[in-house]
Amino acid sequence: MTNDEVAAIVAKGSGYTLVDCRPPGAYLGGHIPTAISLPFDKFKEKYASMLPADKDSLLIFYCGGP
């Protein structure tokens, strides 16, 4: 997805979950409004249960880069 596509989805206000996969310190330093913090290295063991139960819900993940 492009930045513009994500911005358009976020502007609609619902129907998605925005997931910030960066370390907690990066999230606390600033993140996209409405994003939840689910650091990639702990995702499966700790956070998978935080995702929406609706399996048709759009999930958008982002990180700090390669």
N, CA, C and O atoms as a Tinker XYZ file with bonds, in Angstrom:
   264  protein
     1  N      0.834000   -1.176000    0.000000    73     2
     2  CA     0.000000    0.000000    0.000000    64     1     3
     3  C      0.879000    1.238000    0.000000    63     2     4     5
     4  O      1.987000    1.239000    0.536000    81     3
     5  N      0.371000    2.267000   -0.599000    73     3     6
     6  CA     1.078000    3.544000   -0.576000    64     5     7
     7  C      0.651000    4.357000    0.643000    63     6     8     9
     8  O     -0.358000    4.057000    1.282000    81     7
     9  N      1.421000    5.378000    0.952000    73     7    10
    10  CA     1.050000    6.277000    2.051000    64     9    11
    11  C     -0.313000    6.904000    1.804000    63    10    12    13
    12  O     -1.116000    7.038000    2.727000    81    11
    13  N     -0.573000    7.286000    0.564000    73    11    14
    14  CA    -1.860000    7.906000    0.231000    64    13    15
    15  C     -3.018000    6.938000    0.435000    63    14    16    17
    16  O     -4.088000    7.339000    0.894000    81    15
    17  N     -2.815000    5.670000    0.099000    73    15    18
    18  CA    -3.878000    4.673000    0.292000    64    17    19
    19  C     -4.177000    4.486000    1.777000    63    18    20    21
    20  O     -5.339000    4.410000    2.176000    81    19
    21  N     -3.132000    4.411000    2.587000    73    19    22
    22  CA    -3.331000    4.277000    4.035000    64    21    23
    23  C     -4.023000    5.522000    4.585000    63    22    24    25
    24  O     -4.946000    5.409000    5.392000    81    23
    25  N     -3.590000    6.695000    4.161000    73    23    26
    26  CA    -4.207000    7.943000    4.630000    64    25    27
    27  C     -5.691000    7.980000    4.287000    63    26    28    29
    28  O     -6.495000    8.445000    5.094000    81    27
    29  N     -6.065000    7.503000    3.115000    73    27    30
    30  CA    -7.479000    7.491000    2.714000    64    29    31
    31  C     -8.285000    6.543000    3.593000    63    30    32    33
    32  O     -9.415000    6.856000    3.968000    81    31
    33  N     -7.716000    5.396000    3.922000    73    31    34
    34  CA    -8.410000    4.429000    4.783000    64    33    35
    35  C     -8.575000    5.004000    6.190000    63    34    36    37
    36  O     -9.654000    4.916000    6.776000    81    35
    37  N     -7.508000    5.590000    6.728000    73    35    38
    38  CA    -7.554000    6.172000    8.073000    64    37    39
    39  C     -8.562000    7.322000    8.122000    63    38    40    41
    40  O     -9.256000    7.493000    9.124000    81    39
    41  N     -8.646000    8.098000    7.061000    73    39    42
    42  CA    -9.581000    9.226000    7.013000    64    41    43
    43  C    -11.033000    8.769000    7.106000    63    42    44    45
    44  O    -11.885000    9.514000    7.590000    81    43
    45  N    -11.325000    7.548000    6.645000    73    43    46
    46  CA   -12.691000    7.015000    6.739000    64    45    47
    47  C    -13.089000    6.763000    8.187000    63    46    48    49
    48  O    -14.270000    6.836000    8.529000    81    47
    49  N    -12.112000    6.465000    9.040000    73    47    50
    50  CA   -12.365000    6.365000   10.465000    64    49    51
    51  C    -12.736000    5.012000   11.026000    63    50    52    53
    52  O    -12.795000    4.873000   12.248000    81    51
    53  N    -12.989000    4.007000   10.207000    73    51    54
    54  CA   -13.321000    2.692000   10.758000    64    53    55
    55  C    -13.076000    1.619000    9.709000    63    54    56    57
    56  O    -12.801000    1.910000    8.545000    81    55
    57  N    -13.182000    0.369000   10.151000    73    55    58
    58  CA   -13.039000   -0.743000    9.227000    64    57    59
    59  C    -11.613000   -1.225000    9.047000    63    58    60    61
    60  O    -11.327000   -1.980000    8.118000    81    59
    61  N    -10.716000   -0.799000    9.924000    73    59    62
    62  CA    -9.321000   -1.202000    9.814000    64    61    63
    63  C     -8.690000   -1.238000   11.203000    63    62    64    65
    64  O     -9.220000   -0.663000   12.154000    81    63
    65  N     -7.558000   -1.917000   11.305000    73    63    66
    66  CA    -6.709000   -1.847000   12.485000    64    65    67
    67  C     -5.315000   -1.520000   11.990000    63    66    68    69
    68  O     -4.772000   -2.225000   11.140000    81    67
    69  N     -4.741000   -0.464000   12.513000    73    67    70
    70  CA    -3.407000   -0.015000   12.137000    64    69    71
    71  C     -2.434000   -0.518000   13.199000    63    70    72    73
    72  O     -2.582000   -0.203000   14.380000    81    71
    73  N     -1.435000   -1.304000   12.779000    73    71    74
    74  CA    -0.520000   -1.962000   13.707000    64    73    75
    75  C      0.903000   -1.437000   13.505000    63    74    76    77
    76  O      1.485000   -1.587000   12.431000    81    75
    77  N      1.445000   -0.827000   14.541000    73    75    78
    78  CA     2.822000   -0.329000   14.530000    64    77    79
    79  C      3.709000   -1.446000   15.073000    63    78    80    81
    80  O      3.615000   -1.797000   16.249000    81    79
    81  N      4.569000   -2.008000   14.221000    73    79    82
    82  CA     5.417000   -3.146000   14.595000    64    81    83
    83  C      6.804000   -2.733000   15.074000    63    82    84    85
    84  O      7.673000   -3.583000   15.267000    81    83
    85  N      7.014000   -1.438000   15.267000    73    83    86
    86  CA     8.315000   -0.955000   15.725000    64    85    87
    87  C      8.485000   -1.210000   17.224000    63    86    88    89
    88  O      7.511000   -1.506000   17.917000    81    87
    89  N      9.717000   -1.097000   17.726000    73    87    90
    90  CA     9.936000   -1.243000   19.169000    64    89    91
    91  C      9.115000   -0.213000   19.952000    63    90    92    93
    92  O      8.790000    0.852000   19.425000    81    91
    93  N      8.779000   -0.528000   21.207000    73    91    94
    94  CA     7.944000    0.369000   22.014000    64    93    95
    95  C      8.473000    1.800000   22.103000    63    94    96    97
    96  O      7.683000    2.743000   22.076000    81    95
    97  N      9.774000    1.979000   22.208000    73    95    98
    98  CA    10.329000    3.327000   22.301000    64    97    99
    99  C     10.047000    4.159000   21.065000    63    98   100   101
   100  O      9.789000    5.359000   21.163000    81    99
   101  N     10.094000    3.523000   19.901000    73    99   102
   102  CA     9.795000    4.227000   18.653000    64   101   103
   103  C      8.321000    4.620000   18.617000    63   102   104   105
   104  O      7.976000    5.721000   18.189000    81   103
   105  N      7.457000    3.719000   19.066000    73   103   106
   106  CA     6.022000    4.011000   19.121000    64   105   107
   107  C      5.762000    5.202000   20.042000    63   106   108   109
   108  O      5.012000    6.116000   19.697000    81   107
   109  N      6.389000    5.179000   21.214000    73   107   110
   110  CA     6.197000    6.271000   22.175000    64   109   111
   111  C      6.748000    7.594000   21.653000    63   110   112   113
   112  O      6.277000    8.662000   22.041000    81   111
   113  N      7.745000    7.522000   20.774000    73   111   114
   114  CA     8.323000    8.725000   20.193000    64   113   115
   115  C      7.444000    9.363000   19.131000    63   114   116   117
   116  O      7.699000   10.489000   18.704000    81   115
   117  N      6.415000    8.653000   18.707000    73   115   118
   118  CA     5.484000    9.164000   17.709000    64   117   119
   119  C      4.968000    8.042000   16.832000    63   118   120   121
   120  O      5.723000    7.161000   16.418000    81   119
   121  N      3.692000    8.081000   16.556000    73   119   122
   122  CA     3.070000    7.047000   15.731000    64   121   123
   123  C      1.854000    7.625000   15.017000    63   122   124   125
   124  O      1.386000    8.717000   15.338000    81   123
   125  N      1.357000    6.881000   14.055000    73   123   126
   126  CA     0.168000    7.301000   13.327000    64   125   127
   127  C     -1.024000    7.236000   14.285000    63   126   128   129
   128  O     -1.201000    6.229000   14.972000    81   127
   129  N     -1.840000    8.285000   14.344000    73   127   130
   130  CA    -3.014000    8.253000   15.223000    64   129   131
   131  C     -3.866000    7.005000   14.963000    63   130   132   133
   132  O     -4.035000    6.595000   13.815000    81   131
   133  N     -4.379000    6.429000   15.987000    73   131   134
   134  CA    -5.204000    5.214000   16.047000    64   133   135
   135  C     -4.393000    3.927000   15.979000    63   134   136   137
   136  O     -4.959000    2.847000   16.148000    81   135
   137  N     -3.078000    4.005000   15.736000    73   135   138
   138  CA    -2.262000    2.787000   15.657000    64   137   139
   139  C     -2.118000    2.149000   17.032000    63   138   140   141
   140  O     -2.054000    2.835000   18.052000    81   139
   141  N     -2.069000    0.823000   17.032000    73   139   142
   142  CA    -1.767000    0.091000   18.258000    64   141   143
   143  C     -0.331000   -0.410000   18.150000    63   142   144   145
   144  O      0.151000   -0.686000   17.051000    81   143
   145  N      0.346000   -0.526000   19.277000    73   143   146
   146  CA     1.731000   -0.977000   19.295000    64   145   147
   147  C      1.783000   -2.480000   19.516000    63   146   148   149
   148  O      1.377000   -2.980000   20.565000    81   147
   149  N      2.289000   -3.199000   18.513000    73   147   150
   150  CA     2.502000   -4.641000   18.611000    64   149   151
   151  C      3.885000   -4.931000   18.047000    63   150   152   153
   152  O      4.004000   -5.291000   16.876000    81   151
   153  N      4.938000   -4.782000   18.858000    73   151   154
   154  CA     6.294000   -4.981000   18.355000    64   153   155
   155  C      6.469000   -6.349000   17.698000    63   154   156   157
   156  O      6.042000   -7.370000   18.238000    81   155
   157  N      7.097000   -6.352000   16.534000    73   155   158
   158  CA     7.227000   -7.559000   15.723000    64   157   159
   159  C      7.882000   -8.701000   16.483000    63   158   160   161
   160  O      7.434000   -9.842000   16.377000    81   159
   161  N      8.935000   -8.421000   17.247000    73   159   162
   162  CA     9.667000   -9.497000   17.912000    64   161   163
   163  C      8.856000  -10.196000   19.003000    63   162   164   165
   164  O      9.218000  -11.296000   19.421000    81   163
   165  N      7.792000   -9.596000   19.461000    73   163   166
   166  CA     6.946000  -10.197000   20.499000    64   165   167
   167  C      5.550000  -10.541000   19.984000    63   166   168   169
   168  O      4.696000  -10.988000   20.749000    81   167
   169  N      5.325000  -10.334000   18.707000    73   167   170
   170  CA     3.972000  -10.406000   18.170000    64   169   171
   171  C      3.266000  -11.720000   18.472000    63   170   172   173
   172  O      2.223000  -11.728000   19.127000    81   171
   173  N      3.816000  -12.812000   18.009000    73   171   174
   174  CA     3.106000  -14.087000   18.124000    64   173   175
   175  C      2.922000  -14.510000   19.577000    63   174   176   177
   176  O      1.845000  -14.968000   19.960000    81   175
   177  N      3.962000  -14.358000   20.383000    73   175   178
   178  CA     3.891000  -14.854000   21.757000    64   177   179
   179  C      2.999000  -14.015000   22.665000    63   178   180   181
   180  O      2.397000  -14.552000   23.595000    81   179
   181  N      2.902000  -12.719000   22.420000    73   179   182
   182  CA     2.188000  -11.857000   23.354000    64   181   183
   183  C      0.963000  -11.150000   22.801000    63   182   184   185
   184  O      0.004000  -10.914000   23.536000    81   183
   185  N      0.975000  -10.809000   21.526000    73   183   186
   186  CA     0.005000   -9.834000   21.057000    64   185   187
   187  C     -1.030000  -10.317000   20.054000    63   186   188   189
   188  O     -1.962000   -9.574000   19.744000    81   187
   189  N     -0.905000  -11.511000   19.543000    73   187   190
   190  CA    -1.849000  -11.969000   18.522000    64   189   191
   191  C     -3.292000  -11.852000   19.011000    63   190   192   193
   192  O     -4.196000  -11.613000   18.211000    81   191
   193  N     -3.513000  -12.017000   20.299000    73   191   194
   194  CA    -4.871000  -11.944000   20.851000    64   193   195
   195  C     -5.438000  -10.522000   20.815000    63   194   196   197
   196  O     -6.641000  -10.345000   21.007000    81   195
   197  N     -4.608000   -9.511000   20.576000    73   195   198
   198  CA    -5.085000   -8.128000   20.533000    64   197   199
   199  C     -5.683000   -7.759000   19.181000    63   198   200   201
   200  O     -6.306000   -6.706000   19.043000    81   199
   201  N     -5.497000   -8.612000   18.191000    73   199   202
   202  CA    -6.043000   -8.325000   16.865000    64   201   203
   203  C     -7.550000   -8.525000   16.878000    63   202   204   205
   204  O     -8.070000   -9.263000   17.715000    81   203
   205  N     -8.253000   -7.878000   15.963000    73   203   206
   206  CA    -9.719000   -7.981000   15.955000    64   205   207
   207  C    -10.191000   -9.406000   15.701000    63   206   208   209
   208  O     -9.574000  -10.147000   14.935000    81   207
   209  N    -11.277000   -9.778000   16.340000    73   207   210
   210  CA   -11.852000  -11.110000   16.145000    64   209   211
   211  C    -12.427000  -11.265000   14.743000    63   210   212   213
   212  O    -12.474000  -12.371000   14.205000    81   211
   213  N    -12.858000  -10.167000   14.159000    73   211   214
   214  CA   -13.423000  -10.180000   12.809000    64   213   215
   215  C    -12.303000  -10.427000   11.805000    63   214   216   217
   216  O    -11.499000   -9.534000   11.537000    81   215
   217  N    -12.250000  -11.628000   11.255000    73   215   218
   218  CA   -11.182000  -12.008000   10.327000    64   217   219
   219  C    -11.294000  -11.298000    8.986000    63   218   220   221
   220  O    -10.375000  -11.389000    8.172000    81   219
   221  N    -12.388000  -10.599000    8.734000    73   219   222
   222  CA   -12.537000   -9.828000    7.500000    64   221   223
   223  C    -12.078000   -8.379000    7.675000    63   222   224   225
   224  O    -12.089000   -7.606000    6.717000    81   223
   225  N    -11.679000   -8.014000    8.885000    73   223   226
   226  CA   -11.217000   -6.655000    9.161000    64   225   227
   227  C     -9.862000   -6.424000    8.489000    63   226   228   229
   228  O     -9.002000   -7.305000    8.491000    81   227
   229  N     -9.682000   -5.246000    7.921000    73   227   230
   230  CA    -8.429000   -4.886000    7.264000    64   229   231
   231  C     -7.364000   -4.614000    8.315000    63   230   232   233
   232  O     -7.573000   -3.813000    9.226000    81   231
   233  N     -6.221000   -5.281000    8.188000    73   231   234
   234  CA    -5.079000   -5.055000    9.067000    64   233   235
   235  C     -3.993000   -4.366000    8.258000    63   234   236   237
   236  O     -3.629000   -4.832000    7.178000    81   235
   237  N     -3.478000   -3.263000    8.770000    73   235   238
   238  CA    -2.399000   -2.533000    8.112000    64   237   239
   239  C     -1.224000   -2.498000    9.086000    63   238   240   241
   240  O     -1.315000   -1.903000   10.159000    81   239
   241  N     -0.132000   -3.135000    8.705000    73   239   242
   242  CA     1.064000   -3.188000    9.535000    64   241   243
   243  C      2.095000   -2.209000    8.991000    63   242   244   245
   244  O      2.237000   -2.060000    7.778000    81   243
   245  N      2.816000   -1.541000    9.894000    73   243   246
   246  CA     3.938000   -0.724000    9.440000    64   245   247
   247  C      5.091000   -0.827000   10.424000    63   246   248   249
   248  O      4.910000   -1.133000   11.602000    81   247
   249  N      6.300000   -0.556000    9.893000    73   247   250
   250  CA     7.507000   -0.640000   10.705000    64   249   251
   251  C      8.447000    0.497000   10.309000    63   250   252   253
   252  O      8.069000    1.385000    9.544000    81   251
   253  N      9.657000    0.463000   10.827000    73   251   254
   254  CA    10.611000    1.528000   10.565000    64   253   255
   255  C     11.430000    1.353000    9.304000    63   254   256   257
   256  O     12.250000    2.216000    8.989000    81   255
   257  N     11.242000    0.285000    8.583000    73   255   258
   258  CA    11.997000    0.060000    7.359000    64   257   259
   259  C     12.773000   -1.243000    7.404000    63   258   260   261
   260  O     12.617000   -2.045000    8.325000    81   259
   261  N     13.612000   -1.443000    6.394000    73   259   262
   262  CA    14.316000   -2.736000    6.273000    64   261   263
   263  C     15.214000   -3.073000    7.420000    63   262   264
   264  O     15.848000   -4.129000    7.418000    81   263
